[in-house]
Amino acid sequence: MKNKIVKTITLVIGLTLIFYAVHTYALLRSNSNSNGSIKTARWSVTRNQSQSGDSIEIMPGGATDSYTLTVQSDSEVDVIYSIIISNLPAGVEVDLDNSGNYRTQSTGTIRISPAGTINYNDSVKTKTHTLTFRATNAANPITNQEIDIDVEFKQGL
């Protein structure tokens, strides 16, 4: 009986040593050291306004008025951007770059997403957009209403 117990204990210890030896070898095999450096990409984007007077005048059912917006990137990565127009009076619609596709607002805001992309290797890294505003016939006349035009930039992948 003692001989059987000794054989069983020896077998268990032997299997345990083999198990740990294999796993220890695998752990040591995957260990490595390295040195190096990572160059980070430059991120540089701007929004320039070029509208003289910073005002537009539109009347319900009347003529349109436009605003020029310039976006520039000197980044070393692709840049995707959106244009967000907010604080719009009810009944005002906006068209981007004379496409004829007037966008209607939702709670005073129009989000044009994506409005454009500037690739890091583009030869021209400036995009100019024309925002054309018009008031529908149902719009109420409003004077001296400030609107906000923001540009949101994201890195392209």
C-alpha positions as a Markdown table, in Angstrom:
| # | Residue | x | y | z |
|---|---|---|---|---|
| 1 | Met | 0.0 | 0.0 | 0.0 |
| 2 | Lys | 2.8 | 2.4 | 0.9 |
| 3 | Asn | 4.5 | 1.6 | -2.4 |
| 4 | Lys | 1.3 | 2.6 | -4.3 |
| 5 | Ile | 1.0 | 5.9 | -2.4 |
| 6 | Val | 4.7 | 6.7 | -3.1 |
| 7 | Lys | 4.2 | 6.0 | -6.8 |
| 8 | Thr | 1.0 | 8.2 | -6.9 |
| 9 | Ile | 2.8 | 11.1 | -5.1 |
| 10 | Thr | 5.8 | 10.8 | -7.4 |
| 11 | Leu | 3.6 | 10.8 | -10.5 |
| 12 | Val | 1.6 | 13.9 | -9.3 |
| 13 | Ile | 4.9 | 15.8 | -8.5 |
| 14 | Gly | 6.3 | 14.8 | -11.8 |
| 15 | Leu | 3.3 | 16.0 | -13.8 |
| 16 | Thr | 3.2 | 19.2 | -11.8 |
| 17 | Leu | 6.9 | 19.9 | -12.5 |
| 18 | Ile | 6.3 | 19.2 | -16.2 |
| 19 | Phe | 3.2 | 21.5 | -16.2 |
| 20 | Tyr | 5.1 | 24.4 | -14.6 |
| 21 | Ala | 8.2 | 23.9 | -16.7 |
| 22 | Val | 6.2 | 24.2 | -20.0 |
| 23 | His | 4.4 | 27.3 | -18.8 |
| 24 | Thr | 7.5 | 28.9 | -17.4 |
| 25 | Tyr | 9.3 | 28.3 | -20.7 |
| 26 | Ala | 6.3 | 29.9 | -22.6 |
| 27 | Leu | 6.4 | 32.9 | -20.4 |
| 28 | Leu | 10.1 | 33.4 | -20.8 |
| 29 | Arg | 9.9 | 32.9 | -24.5 |
| 30 | Ser | 7.4 | 35.7 | -24.9 |
| 31 | Asn | 9.4 | 38.2 | -22.8 |
| 32 | Ser | 11.2 | 40.9 | -24.8 |
| 33 | Asn | 12.8 | 44.3 | -24.4 |
| 34 | Ser | 12.9 | 47.0 | -27.0 |
| 35 | Asn | 13.8 | 50.6 | -27.4 |
| 36 | Gly | 12.6 | 53.1 | -29.9 |
| 37 | Ser | 10.7 | 56.2 | -30.5 |
| 38 | Ile | 7.4 | 57.2 | -32.0 |
| 39 | Lys | 7.0 | 60.3 | -34.0 |
| 40 | Thr | 3.7 | 62.0 | -33.3 |
| 41 | Ala | 1.8 | 63.7 | -36.1 |
| 42 | Arg | 1.3 | 67.4 | -36.0 |
| 43 | Trp | -2.4 | 68.5 | -35.6 |
| 44 | Ser | -3.1 | 72.0 | -36.9 |
| 45 | Val | -6.5 | 73.1 | -38.1 |
| 46 | Thr | -8.2 | 76.5 | -38.4 |
| 47 | Arg | -11.5 | 78.0 | -39.4 |
| 48 | Asn | -11.3 | 81.4 | -41.0 |
| 49 | Gln | -14.2 | 83.7 | -41.7 |
| 50 | Ser | -14.1 | 86.0 | -44.6 |
| 51 | Gln | -17.6 | 87.5 | -44.5 |
| 52 | Ser | -17.3 | 91.3 | -44.4 |
| 53 | Gly | -19.7 | 92.8 | -41.9 |
| 54 | Asp | -20.6 | 89.3 | -40.5 |
| 55 | Ser | -24.2 | 89.8 | -41.2 |
| 56 | Ile | -26.8 | 88.3 | -43.6 |
| 57 | Glu | -30.2 | 89.6 | -44.5 |
| 58 | Ile | -33.0 | 87.3 | -45.6 |
| 59 | Met | -36.8 | 87.8 | -45.7 |
| 60 | Pro | -39.5 | 85.2 | -45.9 |
| 61 | Gly | -40.1 | 84.3 | -49.5 |
| 62 | Gly | -37.3 | 86.7 | -50.5 |
| 63 | Ala | -33.8 | 86.5 | -51.9 |
| 64 | Thr | -31.1 | 84.4 | -50.3 |
| 65 | Asp | -27.9 | 85.6 | -48.7 |
| 66 | Ser | -24.6 | 83.8 | -48.4 |
| 67 | Tyr | -21.7 | 83.4 | -46.1 |
| 68 | Thr | -18.2 | 82.3 | -47.0 |
| 69 | Leu | -16.4 | 79.9 | -44.6 |
| 70 | Thr | -12.7 | 78.7 | -45.1 |
| 71 | Val | -11.3 | 75.6 | -43.4 |
| 72 | Gln | -7.5 | 74.9 | -43.4 |
| 73 | Ser | -5.4 | 72.0 | -42.2 |
| 74 | Asp | -1.6 | 71.9 | -41.8 |
| 75 | Ser | -1.9 | 68.5 | -40.1 |
| 76 | Glu | 0.1 | 65.4 | -40.8 |
| 77 | Val | -3.0 | 63.4 | -40.7 |
| 78 | Asp | -6.3 | 63.3 | -42.6 |
| 79 | Val | -8.9 | 65.7 | -41.2 |
| 80 | Ile | -12.7 | 65.2 | -41.5 |
| 81 | Tyr | -14.8 | 68.2 | -40.5 |
| 82 | Ser | -18.5 | 69.0 | -39.9 |
| 83 | Ile | -20.2 | 72.4 | -40.0 |
| 84 | Ile | -22.7 | 73.2 | -37.2 |
| 85 | Ile | -25.0 | 76.1 | -37.6 |
| 86 | Ser | -27.0 | 77.0 | -34.5 |
| 87 | Asn | -29.4 | 79.6 | -33.1 |
| 88 | Leu | -31.2 | 79.8 | -36.4 |
| 89 | Pro | -34.7 | 81.4 | -36.4 |
| 90 | Ala | -37.6 | 79.1 | -37.3 |
| 91 | Gly | -38.1 | 78.7 | -41.0 |
| 92 | Val | -34.5 | 79.4 | -42.1 |
| 93 | Glu | -32.8 | 76.8 | -44.3 |
| 94 | Val | -29.2 | 76.4 | -45.4 |
| 95 | Asp | -27.5 | 75.1 | -48.5 |
| 96 | Leu | -23.8 | 74.1 | -48.7 |
| 97 | Asp | -21.8 | 75.1 | -51.8 |
| 98 | Asn | -24.8 | 75.9 | -54.0 |
| 99 | Ser | -25.9 | 72.3 | -54.3 |
| 100 | Gly | -29.6 | 73.2 | -54.3 |
| 101 | Asn | -30.1 | 70.9 | -51.3 |
| 102 | Tyr | -31.4 | 73.2 | -48.6 |
| 103 | Arg | -31.3 | 71.6 | -45.2 |
| 104 | Thr | -34.0 | 72.3 | -42.7 |
| 105 | Gln | -33.2 | 72.8 | -39.1 |
| 106 | Ser | -34.1 | 70.8 | -36.0 |
| 107 | Thr | -34.5 | 73.0 | -32.9 |
| 108 | Gly | -32.5 | 75.9 | -34.4 |
| 109 | Thr | -29.6 | 73.7 | -35.5 |
| 110 | Ile | -28.3 | 72.3 | -38.8 |
| 111 | Arg | -25.4 | 69.9 | -38.7 |
| 112 | Ile | -23.6 | 69.2 | -42.0 |
| 113 | Ser | -21.6 | 66.1 | -41.3 |
| 114 | Pro | -19.3 | 65.4 | -42.9 |
| 115 | Ala | -18.9 | 68.7 | -44.7 |
| 116 | Gly | -15.5 | 67.8 | -46.1 |
| 117 | Thr | -12.1 | 66.1 | -45.8 |
| 118 | Ile | -8.6 | 67.4 | -46.1 |
| 119 | Asn | -6.1 | 64.7 | -46.6 |
| 120 | Tyr | -2.6 | 65.0 | -45.2 |
| 121 | Asn | -1.1 | 64.7 | -48.6 |
| 122 | Asp | -3.4 | 67.1 | -50.5 |
| 123 | Ser | -1.5 | 69.8 | -52.4 |
| 124 | Val | -4.2 | 72.4 | -51.5 |
| 125 | Lys | -5.0 | 72.2 | -47.7 |
| 126 | Thr | -7.6 | 74.9 | -47.7 |
| 127 | Lys | -11.3 | 74.4 | -48.4 |
| 128 | Thr | -13.7 | 77.3 | -49.0 |
| 129 | His | -17.5 | 76.7 | -48.6 |
| 130 | Thr | -20.4 | 78.9 | -49.3 |
| 131 | Leu | -23.4 | 78.7 | -46.9 |
| 132 | Thr | -26.5 | 80.1 | -48.5 |
| 133 | Phe | -29.4 | 81.0 | -46.2 |
| 134 | Arg | -33.0 | 81.4 | -47.2 |
| 135 | Ala | -36.3 | 81.9 | -45.2 |
| 136 | Thr | -39.3 | 79.9 | -46.1 |
| 137 | Asn | -42.7 | 81.7 | -46.6 |
| 138 | Ala | -43.7 | 80.5 | -43.1 |
| 139 | Ala | -40.8 | 82.2 | -41.4 |
| 140 | Asn | -41.4 | 85.1 | -39.1 |
| 141 | Pro | -39.4 | 88.3 | -39.9 |
| 142 | Ile | -36.6 | 88.7 | -37.4 |
| 143 | Thr | -33.9 | 91.4 | -37.2 |
| 144 | Asn | -30.6 | 91.3 | -35.5 |
| 145 | Gln | -30.6 | 87.6 | -34.8 |
| 146 | Glu | -27.1 | 86.2 | -34.1 |
| 147 | Ile | -26.4 | 82.7 | -35.4 |
| 148 | Asp | -23.4 | 80.5 | -34.6 |
| 149 | Ile | -21.3 | 78.8 | -37.2 |
| 150 | Asp | -18.9 | 76.2 | -35.7 |
| 151 | Val | -16.6 | 73.7 | -37.3 |
| 152 | Glu | -15.8 | 70.4 | -35.7 |
| 153 | Phe | -12.7 | 68.6 | -36.7 |
| 154 | Lys | -11.9 | 64.8 | -36.3 |
| 155 | Gln | -8.8 | 62.9 | -37.4 |
| 156 | Gly | -9.5 | 60.6 | -40.3 |
| 157 | Leu | -8.4 | 57.0 | -40.0 |
